[in-house]
Amino acid sequence: MEASCGQCQFGMDAPGCDLAVRLDGTPYFVDGSGIDDHGDAHGAEGLCNAVRMAEVTGTVVDGRFIAERFVLQPQEP
């Protein structure tokens, strides 16, 4: 699944920078894992500057993705 900063990469409307996933073209903010749990979000390869792939399990509840497992995949060279 695609993962990134909801505001910087997915165009979601909220203050700050928050982890989001895109499922079937629709972005959802994530509960259960945070953007800073996956390195420097504003670094060259951070989630505010790149859309990355992640292995996730969870469900969408009330318009948010509730993550049970969230593993960011290494960025391809």
QUIDA-V623823 format. One record per run of one state. SS is the DSSP state (~ for helix, > for strand, _ for the rest). FROM is the first residue (numbers start at 1). TO is the last residue. If there is no record, write none. Layout:
# QUIDA-V623823
SS_FROM_TO / SS_FROM_TO
This chain:
# QUIDA-V623823
__1_1 / >_2_5 / __6_18 / >_19_23 / __24_25 / >_26_31 / __32_34 / ~_35_38 / __39_51 / >_52_61 / __62_63 / >_64_72 / __73_77
